Protein backbone atom coordinates (compact mmCIF):
# COMPACT_ATOMS: atom_id res chain seq x y z
CA UNK A 1 0.00 0.00 0.00
CA UNK A 2 1.59 3.23 -1.14
CA UNK A 3 -0.68 5.73 0.53
CA UNK A 4 -3.00 5.85 3.52
CA UNK A 5 -5.34 8.77 4.20
CA UNK A 6 -7.12 9.29 7.51
CA UNK A 7 -9.72 12.01 7.82
CA UNK A 8 -10.17 13.20 11.39
CA UNK A 9 -13.09 15.45 12.12
CA UNK A 10 -13.58 17.02 15.52
CA UNK A 11 -16.88 18.62 16.41
CA UNK A 12 -17.21 20.64 19.60
CA UNK A 13 -20.62 21.72 20.82
CA UNK A 14 -20.61 24.68 23.19
CA UNK A 15 -23.37 25.62 25.62
CA UNK A 16 -24.64 29.20 25.76
CA UNK A 17 -22.01 30.06 28.38
CA UNK A 18 -19.13 28.59 26.37
CA UNK A 19 -18.77 25.25 28.18
CA UNK A 20 -17.99 22.34 25.85
CA UNK A 21 -20.63 19.62 26.06
CA UNK A 22 -19.68 15.97 26.28
CA UNK A 23 -21.93 12.98 25.70
CA UNK A 24 -23.91 12.17 28.85
CA UNK A 25 -23.80 15.70 30.32
CA UNK A 26 -27.03 16.81 32.00
CA UNK A 27 -28.23 19.97 30.29
CA UNK A 28 -31.05 22.49 30.43
CA UNK A 29 -32.28 23.64 27.04
CA UNK A 30 -34.96 26.17 26.18
CA UNK A 31 -37.10 25.40 23.15
CA UNK A 32 -40.09 27.64 22.34
CA UNK A 33 -40.35 29.07 25.89
CA UNK A 34 -40.18 25.57 27.40
CA UNK A 35 -37.30 24.48 29.65
CA UNK A 36 -36.21 20.86 29.22
CA UNK A 37 -33.79 18.95 31.46
CA UNK A 38 -32.14 16.09 29.57
CA UNK A 39 -28.84 14.40 28.73
CA UNK A 40 -26.76 15.47 25.74
CA UNK A 41 -26.18 12.58 23.32
CA UNK A 42 -24.32 14.34 20.49
CA UNK A 43 -25.24 15.25 16.95
CA UNK A 44 -27.24 12.84 14.81
CA UNK A 45 -27.77 13.56 11.11
CA UNK A 46 -27.50 17.29 11.79
CA UNK A 47 -29.89 17.22 14.74
CA UNK A 48 -29.06 17.97 18.39
CA UNK A 49 -29.74 14.61 20.08
CA UNK A 50 -30.74 14.25 23.72
CA UNK A 51 -32.22 11.57 25.94
CA UNK A 52 -34.38 11.72 29.01
CA UNK A 53 -32.39 11.72 32.25
CA UNK A 54 -33.30 8.08 32.84
CA UNK A 55 -32.18 7.16 29.31
CA UNK A 56 -35.62 5.84 28.30
CA UNK A 57 -36.40 8.13 25.35
CA UNK A 58 -34.33 9.90 22.72
CA UNK A 59 -35.29 13.29 21.32
CA UNK A 60 -33.84 15.30 18.45
CA UNK A 61 -34.01 19.05 17.95
CA UNK A 62 -33.07 21.35 15.11
CA UNK A 63 -30.09 23.36 16.27
CA UNK A 64 -31.84 26.60 15.31
CA UNK A 65 -34.83 25.78 17.57
CA UNK A 66 -32.71 25.75 20.75
CA UNK A 67 -32.77 29.23 22.27
CA UNK A 68 -30.34 28.52 25.15
CA UNK A 69 -28.41 25.57 26.51
CA UNK A 70 -26.62 25.18 29.84
CA UNK A 71 -24.74 22.32 31.44
CA UNK A 72 -26.15 21.68 34.92
CA UNK A 73 -25.55 19.47 37.95
CA UNK A 74 -26.79 15.90 37.77
CA UNK A 75 -30.38 15.32 38.87
CA UNK A 76 -31.67 12.44 40.93
CA UNK A 77 -35.08 10.97 41.58
CA UNK A 78 -36.49 11.66 45.02
CA UNK A 79 -38.06 8.59 46.67
CA UNK A 80 -41.76 8.85 47.60
CA UNK A 81 -42.54 10.37 50.98
CA UNK A 82 -44.38 8.48 53.66
CA UNK A 83 -46.86 10.29 55.87
CA UNK A 84 -46.11 9.93 59.59
CA UNK A 85 -48.79 8.02 61.45
CA UNK A 86 -50.76 7.26 58.31
CA UNK A 87 -49.87 3.60 58.41
CA UNK A 88 -49.16 1.17 55.67
CA UNK A 89 -52.23 2.04 53.55
CA UNK A 90 -51.00 5.59 52.92
CA UNK A 91 -47.54 4.38 51.95
CA UNK A 92 -49.08 1.91 49.50
CA UNK A 93 -51.27 4.62 47.97
CA UNK A 94 -54.51 3.01 49.16
CA UNK A 95 -57.53 5.22 49.78
CA UNK A 96 -58.89 4.86 53.35
CA UNK A 97 -62.50 3.73 53.69
CA UNK A 98 -65.07 5.88 55.47
CA UNK A 99 -65.70 4.72 59.02
CA UNK A 100 -69.25 6.11 59.27
CA UNK A 101 -72.17 6.92 57.00
CA UNK A 102 -71.56 9.39 54.20
CA UNK A 103 -73.59 12.58 54.22
CA UNK A 104 -75.33 13.80 51.11
CA UNK A 105 -74.39 17.33 49.94
CA UNK A 106 -76.39 19.96 51.80
CA UNK A 107 -77.38 17.58 54.61
The first five atom37 places (N, CA, C, CB, O) and aatype in JSON, in Angstrom:
{
  "aatype": [20, 20, 20, 20, 20, 20, 20, 20, 20, 20, 20, 20, 20, 20, 20, 20, 20, 20, 20, 20, 20, 20, 20, 20, 20, 20, 20, 20, 20, 20, 20, 20, 20, 20, 20, 20, 20, 20, 20, 20, 20, 20, 20, 20, 20, 20, 20, 20, 20, 20, 20, 20, 20, 20, 20, 20, 20, 20, 20, 20, 20, 20, 20, 20, 20, 20, 20, 20, 20, 20, 20, 20, 20, 20, 20, 20, 20, 20, 20, 20, 20, 20, 20, 20, 20, 20, 20, 20, 20, 20, 20, 20, 20, 20, 20, 20, 20, 20, 20, 20, 20, 20, 20, 20, 20, 20, 20],
  "atom_mask": [
    [1, 1, 1, 1, 1],
    [1, 1, 1, 1, 1],
    [1, 1, 1, 1, 1],
    [1, 1, 1, 1, 1],
    [1, 1, 1, 1, 1],
    [1, 1, 1, 1, 1],
    [1, 1, 1, 1, 1],
    [1, 1, 1, 1, 1],
    [1, 1, 1, 1, 1],
    [1, 1, 1, 1, 1],
    [1, 1, 1, 1, 1],
    [1, 1, 1, 1, 1],
    [1, 1, 1, 1, 1],
    [1, 1, 1, 1, 1],
    [1, 1, 1, 1, 1],
    [1, 1, 1, 1, 1],
    [1, 1, 1, 1, 1],
    [1, 1, 1, 1, 1],
    [1, 1, 1, 1, 1],
    [1, 1, 1, 1, 1],
    [1, 1, 1, 1, 1],
    [1, 1, 1, 1, 1],
    [1, 1, 1, 1, 1],
    [1, 1, 1, 1, 1],
    [1, 1, 1, 1, 1],
    [1, 1, 1, 1, 1],
    [1, 1, 1, 1, 1],
    [1, 1, 1, 1, 1],
    [1, 1, 1, 1, 1],
    [1, 1, 1, 1, 1],
    [1, 1, 1, 1, 1],
    [1, 1, 1, 1, 1],
    [1, 1, 1, 1, 1],
    [1, 1, 1, 1, 1],
    [1, 1, 1, 1, 1],
    [1, 1, 1, 1, 1],
    [1, 1, 1, 1, 1],
    [1, 1, 1, 1, 1],
    [1, 1, 1, 1, 1],
    [1, 1, 1, 1, 1],
    [1, 1, 1, 1, 1],
    [1, 1, 1, 1, 1],
    [1, 1, 1, 1, 1],
    [1, 1, 1, 1, 1],
    [1, 1, 1, 1, 1],
    [1, 1, 1, 1, 1],
    [1, 1, 1, 1, 1],
    [1, 1, 1, 1, 1],
    [1, 1, 1, 1, 1],
    [1, 1, 1, 1, 1],
    [1, 1, 1, 1, 1],
    [1, 1, 1, 1, 1],
    [1, 1, 1, 1, 1],
    [1, 1, 1, 1, 1],
    [1, 1, 1, 1, 1],
    [1, 1, 1, 1, 1],
    [1, 1, 1, 1, 1],
    [1, 1, 1, 1, 1],
    [1, 1, 1, 1, 1],
    [1, 1, 1, 1, 1],
    [1, 1, 1, 1, 1],
    [1, 1, 1, 1, 1],
    [1, 1, 1, 1, 1],
    [1, 1, 1, 1, 1],
    [1, 1, 1, 1, 1],
    [1, 1, 1, 1, 1],
    [1, 1, 1, 1, 1],
    [1, 1, 1, 1, 1],
    [1, 1, 1, 1, 1],
    [1, 1, 1, 1, 1],
    [1, 1, 1, 1, 1],
    [1, 1, 1, 1, 1],
    [1, 1, 1, 1, 1],
    [1, 1, 1, 1, 1],
    [1, 1, 1, 1, 1],
    [1, 1, 1, 1, 1],
    [1, 1, 1, 1, 1],
    [1, 1, 1, 1, 1],
    [1, 1, 1, 1, 1],
    [1, 1, 1, 1, 1],
    [1, 1, 1, 1, 1],
    [1, 1, 1, 1, 1],
    [1, 1, 1, 1, 1],
    [1, 1, 1, 1, 1],
    [1, 1, 1, 1, 1],
    [1, 1, 1, 1, 1],
    [1, 1, 1, 1, 1],
    [1, 1, 1, 1, 1],
    [1, 1, 1, 1, 1],
    [1, 1, 1, 1, 1],
    [1, 1, 1, 1, 1],
    [1, 1, 1, 1, 1],
    [1, 1, 1, 1, 1],
    [1, 1, 1, 1, 1],
    [1, 1, 1, 1, 1],
    [1, 1, 1, 1, 1],
    [1, 1, 1, 1, 1],
    [1, 1, 1, 1, 1],
    [1, 1, 1, 1, 1],
    [1, 1, 1, 1, 1],
    [1, 1, 1, 1, 1],
    [1, 1, 1, 1, 1],
    [1, 1, 1, 1, 1],
    [1, 1, 1, 1, 1],
    [1, 1, 1, 1, 1],
    [1, 1, 1, 1, 1],
    [1, 1, 1, 1, 1]
  ],
  "atom_positions": [
    [[0.85, -1.16, 0.0], [0.0, 0.0, 0.0], [0.91, 1.24, 0.0], [-0.97, -0.01, 1.23], [1.74, 1.41, 0.89]],
    [[0.73, 2.06, -0.98], [1.59, 3.23, -1.14], [1.12, 4.46, -0.38], [1.7, 3.56, -2.57], [1.92, 5.34, -0.06]],
    [[-0.16, 4.52, -0.09], [-0.68, 5.73, 0.53], [-1.85, 5.39, 1.46], [-1.12, 6.74, -0.54], [-2.69, 4.56, 1.12]],
    [[-1.89, 6.02, 2.59], [-3.0, 5.85, 3.52], [-3.47, 7.23, 3.96], [-2.58, 4.97, 4.75], [-2.67, 8.05, 4.41]],
    [[-4.77, 7.48, 3.84], [-5.34, 8.77, 4.2], [-6.34, 8.57, 5.33], [-6.0, 9.47, 2.98], [-7.26, 7.76, 5.21]],
    [[-6.17, 9.3, 6.4], [-7.12, 9.29, 7.51], [-7.72, 10.68, 7.63], [-6.43, 8.86, 8.85], [-7.01, 11.67, 7.75]],
    [[-9.05, 10.74, 7.6], [-9.72, 12.01, 7.82], [-10.19, 12.04, 9.27], [-10.92, 12.21, 6.83], [-10.92, 11.15, 9.7]],
    [[-9.78, 13.05, 10.0], [-10.17, 13.2, 11.39], [-10.98, 14.48, 11.51], [-8.93, 13.21, 12.33], [-10.51, 15.57, 11.21]],
    [[-12.21, 14.31, 11.96], [-13.09, 15.45, 12.12], [-13.46, 15.59, 13.59], [-14.37, 15.3, 11.25], [-13.93, 14.64, 14.22]],
    [[-13.24, 16.76, 14.14], [-13.58, 17.02, 15.52], [-14.7, 18.05, 15.57], [-12.34, 17.51, 16.32], [-14.59, 19.13, 14.98]],
    [[-15.76, 17.7, 16.26], [-16.88, 18.62, 16.41], [-17.02, 18.93, 17.89], [-18.21, 18.02, 15.83], [-17.15, 18.02, 18.71]],
    [[-16.99, 20.2, 18.23], [-17.21, 20.64, 19.6], [-18.52, 21.38, 19.66], [-16.04, 21.52, 20.11], [-18.78, 22.27, 18.85]],
    [[-19.35, 21.02, 20.62], [-20.62, 21.72, 20.82], [-20.49, 22.51, 22.11], [-21.84, 20.71, 20.88], [-20.17, 21.95, 23.16]],
    [[-20.73, 23.81, 22.03], [-20.61, 24.68, 23.19], [-21.98, 25.11, 23.67], [-19.75, 25.89, 22.87], [-22.87, 25.42, 22.87]],
    [[-22.14, 25.12, 25.0], [-23.37, 25.62, 25.62], [-23.39, 27.14, 25.48], [-23.46, 25.19, 27.12], [-22.43, 27.74, 25.01]],
    [[-24.48, 27.74, 25.88], [-24.64, 29.2, 25.76], [-23.57, 29.97, 26.52], [-26.0, 29.61, 26.25], [-23.22, 31.09, 26.14]],
    [[-23.04, 29.38, 27.6], [-22.01, 30.06, 28.38], [-20.59, 29.66, 27.99], [-22.22, 29.78, 29.84], [-19.64, 30.01, 28.69]],
    [[-20.45, 28.93, 26.88], [-19.13, 28.59, 26.37], [-18.57, 27.26, 26.84], [-18.19, 29.64, 26.74], [-17.49, 26.86, 26.38]],
    [[-19.25, 26.55, 27.73], [-18.77, 25.25, 28.18], [-18.93, 24.22, 27.06], [-19.54, 24.79, 29.46], [-19.95, 24.2, 26.37]],
    [[-17.93, 23.39, 26.87], [-17.99, 22.34, 25.85], [-18.79, 21.18, 26.41], [-16.56, 21.88, 25.43], [-18.53, 20.69, 27.51]],
    [[-19.78, 20.73, 25.64], [-20.63, 19.62, 26.06], [-19.99, 18.29, 25.67], [-22.03, 19.73, 25.43], [-19.39, 18.16, 24.61]],
    [[-20.14, 17.32, 26.55], [-19.68, 15.97, 26.28], [-20.88, 15.04, 26.39], [-18.56, 15.54, 27.26], [-21.83, 15.32, 27.11]],
    [[-20.83, 13.93, 25.67], [-21.93, 12.98, 25.7], [-22.21, 12.53, 27.13], [-21.6, 11.76, 24.8], [-21.29, 12.15, 27.86]],
    [[-23.5, 12.57, 27.52], [-23.91, 12.17, 28.85], [-24.08, 13.33, 29.81], [-22.94, 11.21, 29.4], [-24.62, 13.13, 30.9]],
    [[-23.63, 14.55, 29.44], [-23.8, 15.7, 30.32], [-25.28, 16.0, 30.51], [-23.07, 16.94, 29.74], [-26.07, 15.89, 29.57]],
    [[-25.66, 16.38, 31.72], [-27.03, 16.81, 32.0], [-27.11, 18.28, 31.61], [-27.42, 16.59, 33.51], [-26.28, 19.1, 32.03]],
    [[-28.11, 18.61, 30.81], [-28.23, 19.97, 30.29], [-29.65, 20.5, 30.48], [-27.84, 20.02, 28.8], [-30.6, 19.73, 30.67]],
    [[-29.76, 21.8, 30.42], [-31.05, 22.49, 30.43], [-31.13, 23.26, 29.13], [-31.2, 23.45, 31.69], [-30.33, 24.16, 28.88]],
    [[-32.11, 22.92, 28.29], [-32.28, 23.64, 27.04], [-33.63, 24.33, 27.04], [-32.17, 22.68, 25.83], [-34.59, 23.87, 27.67]],
    [[-33.7, 25.44, 26.34], [-34.96, 26.17, 26.18], [-35.35, 26.1, 24.71], [-34.84, 27.67, 26.66], [-34.62, 26.53, 23.82]],
    [[-36.55, 25.53, 24.49], [-37.1, 25.4, 23.15], [-38.52, 25.98, 23.18], [-37.1, 23.9, 22.66], [-39.37, 25.47, 23.91]],
    [[-38.77, 27.0, 22.42], [-40.09, 27.64, 22.34], [-40.66, 27.94, 23.73], [-41.07, 26.73, 21.57], [-41.76, 27.5, 24.05]],
    [[-39.93, 28.67, 24.54], [-40.35, 29.07, 25.89], [-40.62, 27.89, 26.82], [-41.57, 29.93, 25.8], [-41.37, 28.03, 27.79]],
    [[-40.04, 26.75, 26.54], [-40.18, 25.57, 27.4], [-38.79, 25.13, 27.83], [-40.94, 24.41, 26.66], [-37.91, 24.94, 26.98]],
    [[-38.58, 24.96, 29.13], [-37.3, 24.48, 29.65], [-37.34, 22.97, 29.76], [-36.98, 25.12, 31.02], [-38.29, 22.4, 30.28]],
    [[-36.27, 22.32, 29.25], [-36.21, 20.86, 29.22], [-34.9, 20.42, 29.85], [-36.35, 20.32, 27.76], [-33.83, 20.86, 29.43]],
    [[-34.98, 19.55, 30.86], [-33.79, 18.95, 31.46], [-33.6, 17.59, 30.82], [-33.92, 18.84, 33.03], [-34.52, 16.77, 30.8]],
    [[-32.4, 17.34, 30.29], [-32.14, 16.09, 29.57], [-30.64, 15.82, 29.55], [-32.71, 16.16, 28.11], [-29.86, 16.57, 30.13]],
    [[-30.26, 14.74, 28.89], [-28.84, 14.4, 28.73], [-28.43, 14.6, 27.28], [-28.55, 12.93, 29.18], [-29.14, 14.18, 26.36]],
    [[-27.29, 15.24, 27.08], [-26.76, 15.47, 25.74], [-26.23, 14.15, 25.17], [-25.63, 16.54, 25.76], [-25.48, 13.45, 25.84]],
    [[-26.62, 13.83, 23.95], [-26.18, 12.58, 23.32], [-25.31, 12.81, 22.08], [-27.38, 11.75, 22.93], [-24.78, 11.85, 21.52]],
    [[-25.15, 14.05, 21.65], [-24.32, 14.34, 20.49], [-25.15, 14.86, 19.34], [-23.55, 13.1, 20.07], [-26.3, 15.27, 19.51]],
    [[-24.55, 14.84, 18.16], [-25.24, 15.25, 16.95], [-25.58, 14.0, 16.14], [-24.37, 16.24, 16.11], [-24.77, 13.08, 16.03]],
    [[-26.78, 13.98, 15.59], [-27.24, 12.84, 14.81], [-27.91, 13.34, 13.53], [-28.22, 11.96, 15.65], [-28.99, 13.91, 13.57]],
    [[-27.26, 13.11, 12.42], [-27.77, 13.56, 11.11], [-28.11, 15.05, 11.11], [-29.0, 12.75, 10.72], [-29.12, 15.45, 10.54]],
    [[-27.29, 15.86, 11.75], [-27.5, 17.29, 11.79], [-28.41, 17.77, 12.89], [-28.04, 17.74, 10.51], [-28.59, 18.98, 13.07]],
    [[-29.0, 16.86, 13.64], [-29.89, 17.22, 14.74], [-29.15, 17.15, 16.07], [-31.13, 16.3, 14.77], [-28.2, 16.37, 16.22]],
    [[-29.57, 17.97, 17.03], [-29.06, 17.97, 18.39], [-29.79, 16.86, 19.12], [-29.24, 19.37, 19.1], [-30.99, 16.98, 19.36]],
    [[-29.11, 15.79, 19.49], [-29.74, 14.61, 20.08], [-29.6, 14.63, 21.6], [-29.13, 13.32, 19.5], [-28.53, 14.89, 22.14]],
    [[-30.72, 14.33, 22.27], [-30.74, 14.25, 23.72], [-31.49, 12.98, 24.12], [-31.39, 15.51, 24.35], [-32.14, 12.34, 23.3]],
    [[-31.4, 12.65, 25.39], [-32.22, 11.57, 25.94], [-32.78, 12.05, 27.27], [-31.41, 10.25, 26.11], [-32.26, 12.97, 27.89]],
    [[-33.85, 11.41, 27.7], [-34.38, 11.72, 29.01], [-33.32, 11.36, 30.05], [-35.72, 10.96, 29.28], [-32.43, 10.56, 29.77]],
    [[-33.42, 11.95, 31.23], [-32.39, 11.72, 32.25], [-32.27, 10.26, 32.66], [-32.69, 12.55, 33.47], [-31.21, 9.82, 33.09]],
    [[-33.37, 9.5, 32.52], [-33.3, 8.08, 32.84], [-32.91, 7.22, 31.64], [-34.64, 7.61, 33.38], [-32.85, 6.0, 31.74]],
    [[-32.64, 7.87, 30.5], [-32.18, 7.16, 29.31], [-33.26, 6.39, 28.57], [-31.11, 6.22, 29.68], [-32.94, 5.59, 27.7]],
    [[-34.52, 6.61, 28.89], [-35.62, 5.84, 28.3], [-36.02, 6.31, 26.9], [-36.81, 5.91, 29.2], [-36.44, 5.49, 26.08]],
    [[-35.9, 7.61, 26.62], [-36.4, 8.13, 25.35], [-35.39, 9.09, 24.74], [-37.75, 8.83, 25.55], [-34.78, 9.9, 25.44]],
    [[-35.22, 8.99, 23.44], [-34.33, 9.9, 22.72], [-35.15, 10.96, 22.01], [-33.44, 9.12, 21.71], [-36.22, 10.68, 21.47]],
    [[-34.65, 12.19, 22.02], [-35.29, 13.29, 21.32], [-34.26, 13.97, 20.44], [-35.93, 14.3, 22.32], [-33.07, 13.96, 20.75]],
    [[-34.73, 14.56, 19.35], [-33.84, 15.3, 18.45], [-34.45, 16.66, 18.2], [-33.61, 14.53, 17.11], [-35.66, 16.8, 18.03]],
    [[-33.58, 17.68, 18.16], [-34.01, 19.05, 17.95], [-33.2, 19.67, 16.83], [-33.87, 19.88, 19.25], [-32.02, 19.35, 16.65]],
    [[-33.82, 20.55, 16.07], [-33.07, 21.35, 15.11], [-32.22, 22.31, 15.92], [-34.03, 22.11, 14.1], [-32.68, 22.89, 16.9]],
    [[-30.99, 22.49, 15.51], [-30.09, 23.36, 16.27], [-30.64, 24.77, 16.36], [-28.7, 23.38, 15.62], [-30.45, 25.45, 17.37]],
    [[-31.31, 25.23, 15.31], [-31.84, 26.6, 15.31], [-33.03, 26.76, 16.24], [-32.24, 26.99, 13.9], [-33.39, 27.89, 16.57]],
    [[-33.67, 25.67, 16.68], [-34.83, 25.78, 17.57], [-34.43, 25.89, 19.04], [-35.74, 24.58, 17.38], [-35.28, 26.19, 19.88]],
    [[-33.17, 25.67, 19.36], [-32.71, 25.75, 20.75], [-32.29, 27.18, 21.03], [-31.53, 24.76, 21.01], [-31.33, 27.7, 20.44]],
    [[-33.04, 27.83, 21.94], [-32.77, 29.23, 22.27], [-31.55, 29.36, 23.19], [-34.0, 29.86, 22.93], [-30.69, 30.21, 22.96]],
    [[-31.49, 28.52, 24.23], [-30.34, 28.52, 25.15], [-30.05, 27.09, 25.58], [-30.61, 29.42, 26.38], [-30.91, 26.21, 25.5]],
    [[-28.83, 26.88, 26.03], [-28.41, 25.57, 26.51], [-27.38, 25.77, 27.59], [-27.85, 24.69, 25.34], [-26.41, 26.52, 27.42]],
    [[-27.57, 25.1, 28.73], [-26.62, 25.18, 29.84], [-26.36, 23.8, 30.4], [-27.15, 26.11, 30.96], [-27.27, 22.97, 30.51]],
    [[-25.1, 23.54, 30.74], [-24.74, 22.32, 31.44], [-25.07, 22.52, 32.9], [-23.22, 21.96, 31.24], [-24.73, 23.56, 33.47]],
    [[-25.73, 21.54, 33.54], [-26.15, 21.68, 34.92], [-25.67, 20.49, 35.74], [-27.68, 21.82, 35.02], [-25.14, 19.52, 35.2]],
    [[-25.88, 20.57, 37.05], [-25.55, 19.47, 37.95], [-26.45, 18.29, 37.63], [-25.7, 19.88, 39.43], [-27.54, 18.45, 37.08]],
    [[-26.0, 17.11, 37.98], [-26.79, 15.9, 37.77], [-28.06, 15.97, 38.61], [-25.98, 14.64, 38.13], [-28.07, 16.57, 39.69]],
    [[-29.11, 15.37, 38.13], [-30.38, 15.32, 38.87], [-30.62, 13.9, 39.34], [-31.57, 15.83, 37.99], [-30.13, 12.94, 38.73]],
    [[-31.37, 13.77, 40.42], [-31.67, 12.44, 40.93], [-33.14, 12.37, 41.3], [-30.78, 12.08, 42.14], [-33.75, 13.37, 41.65]],
    [[-33.69, 11.19, 41.22], [-35.08, 10.97, 41.58], [-35.22, 10.95, 43.09], [-35.61, 9.65, 40.96], [-34.42, 10.32, 43.79]],
    [[-36.23, 11.63, 43.59], [-36.49, 11.66, 45.02], [-37.46, 10.54, 45.34], [-37.05, 13.05, 45.47], [-38.51, 10.44, 44.7]],
    [[-37.14, 9.69, 46.33], [-38.06, 8.59, 46.67], [-39.38, 9.13, 47.22], [-37.41, 7.63, 47.69], [-39.4, 10.23, 47.77]],
    [[-40.47, 8.39, 47.09], [-41.76, 8.85, 47.6], [-41.71, 9.08, 49.1], [-42.86, 7.84, 47.26], [-41.01, 8.38, 49.83]],
    [[-42.47, 10.07, 49.55], [-42.54, 10.37, 50.98], [-43.59, 9.5, 51.64], [-42.85, 11.86, 51.23], [-44.6, 9.13, 51.02]],
    [[-43.35, 9.18, 52.89], [-44.38, 8.48, 53.66], [-44.92, 9.46, 54.68], [-43.81, 7.2, 54.35], [-44.17, 10.26, 55.24]],
    [[-46.2, 9.39, 54.93], [-46.86, 10.29, 55.87], [-46.75, 9.68, 57.26], [-48.34, 10.54, 55.48], [-47.12, 8.52, 57.46]],
    [[-46.26, 10.44, 58.22], [-46.11, 9.93, 59.59], [-47.47, 9.6, 60.17], [-45.38, 10.96, 60.48], [-48.4, 10.39, 60.08]],
    [[-47.57, 8.42, 60.77], [-48.79, 8.02, 61.45], [-49.92, 7.59, 60.53], [-49.26, 9.12, 62.31], [-51.0, 7.24, 61.0]],
    [[-49.69, 7.62, 59.23], [-50.76, 7.26, 58.31], [-50.84, 5.76, 58.11], [-50.56, 7.95, 56.97], [-51.83, 5.26, 57.56]],
    [[-49.84, 5.05, 58.53], [-49.87, 3.6, 58.41], [-49.48, 3.12, 57.04], [-51.22, 3.09, 58.75], [-49.09, 3.89, 56.16]],
    [[-49.6, 1.84, 56.88], [-49.16, 1.17, 55.67], [-50.03, 1.52, 54.46], [-49.16, -0.31, 55.89], [-49.52, 1.58, 53.34]],
    [[-51.34, 1.74, 54.67], [-52.23, 2.04, 53.55], [-51.8, 3.3, 52.82], [-53.65, 2.2, 54.04], [-51.83, 3.33, 51.59]],
    [[-51.4, 4.34, 53.55], [-51.0, 5.59, 52.92], [-49.71, 5.4, 52.13], [-50.82, 6.69, 53.97], [-49.56, 5.96, 51.04]],
    [[-48.79, 4.62, 52.65], [-47.54, 4.38, 51.95], [-47.76, 3.58, 50.68], [-46.56, 3.65, 52.86], [-47.04, 3.76, 49.7]],
    [[-48.78, 2.71, 50.68], [-49.08, 1.91, 49.5], [-49.95, 2.66, 48.5], [-49.77, 0.64, 49.9], [-50.17, 2.17, 47.4]],
    [[-50.43, 3.84, 48.86], [-51.27, 4.62, 47.97], [-52.73, 4.24, 48.04], [-50.79, 4.47, 46.58], [-53.52, 4.67, 47.2]],
    [[-53.12, 3.43, 49.04], [-54.51, 3.01, 49.16], [-55.35, 4.15, 49.71], [-54.63, 1.77, 50.07], [-54.87, 4.97, 50.49]],
    [[-56.6, 4.2, 49.31], [-57.53, 5.22, 49.78], [-58.25, 4.65, 51.01], [-58.55, 5.63, 48.66], [-58.82, 3.56, 50.94]],
    [[-58.22, 5.38, 52.15], [-58.89, 4.86, 53.35], [-60.4, 4.83, 53.15], [-58.53, 5.69, 54.58], [-60.96, 5.69, 52.46]],
    [[-61.05, 3.84, 53.77], [-62.5, 3.73, 53.69], [-63.14, 4.57, 54.78], [-62.94, 2.26, 53.82], [-62.58, 4.76, 55.86]],
    [[-64.34, 5.08, 54.48], [-65.07, 5.88, 55.47], [-65.48, 4.99, 56.63], [-66.31, 6.56, 54.82], [-65.91, 3.85, 56.44]],
    [[-65.36, 5.53, 57.85], [-65.7, 4.72, 59.02], [-67.18, 4.87, 59.42], [-64.82, 5.11, 60.19], [-67.7, 4.05, 60.17]],
    [[-67.84, 5.9, 58.92], [-69.25, 6.11, 59.27], [-70.06, 6.36, 58.01], [-69.4, 7.29, 60.25], [-69.53, 6.28, 56.9]],
    [[-71.35, 6.67, 58.17], [-72.17, 6.92, 57.0], [-71.76, 8.21, 56.3], [-73.64, 6.99, 57.4], [-71.35, 9.18, 56.94]],
    [[-71.87, 8.21, 55.0], [-71.56, 9.39, 54.2], [-72.76, 10.32, 54.17], [-71.13, 9.0, 52.77], [-73.9, 9.86, 54.05]],
    [[-72.52, 11.6, 54.26], [-73.59, 12.58, 54.22], [-73.8, 13.06, 52.8], [-73.28, 13.77, 55.15], [-72.84, 13.23, 52.04]],
    [[-75.03, 13.27, 52.43], [-75.33, 13.8, 51.11], [-75.02, 15.31, 51.12], [-76.82, 13.53, 50.72], [-75.11, 15.93, 52.18]],
    [[-74.66, 15.89, 49.98], [-74.39, 17.33, 49.94], [-75.58, 18.11, 50.43], [-74.02, 17.77, 48.51], [-76.72, 17.82, 50.06]],
    [[-75.34, 19.1, 51.27], [-76.39, 19.96, 51.8], [-77.09, 19.39, 53.0], [-77.38, 20.24, 50.74], [-78.0, 20.02, 53.53]],
    [[-76.7, 18.21, 53.47], [-77.38, 17.58, 54.61], [-76.88, 18.13, 55.92], [-77.21, 16.08, 54.59], [-77.34, 17.72, 56.98]]
  ]
}
